[in-house]
Amino acid sequence: MSRWSRMAALATATVVAGLALTGCGGEPEPAPSSPPGAVMLRENVPTPVGDLTVIASNIWDDSIALSVRSGSGPAESADLTVGETATVMGQEFELVSVHEDDGDAAPGGSASFAWVVPGT
């Protein structure tokens, strides 16, 4: 293998490795314009918000299904569209944005997420 061929192969391997690593961040990048106090909810991942546990599911277009649970009690749910506010378990939640991952992911592997602002 000539010196030029080795250098080209090394450069190609470096670029491929760099591209592979940039796609493996684990967490999606937060939206740059997320409002103060906003909480990012990854699809189907329980997230603590104060004394509550919040789950966003069915993230689709500009809407989500929001489930809220306190302790081990039953959950309450609400469907939200971007811009709407719902009161669930005495806590207001405003849906401010949605990022839908439409790639083919294994069950539980969706990178979809939503930004909600909890109120009072």
Helices and strands as residue ranges (DSSP letters): H 3-22, E 39-42, E 47-49, E 52-60, E 63-70, E 76-81, E 85-88, E 91-99, E 113-118
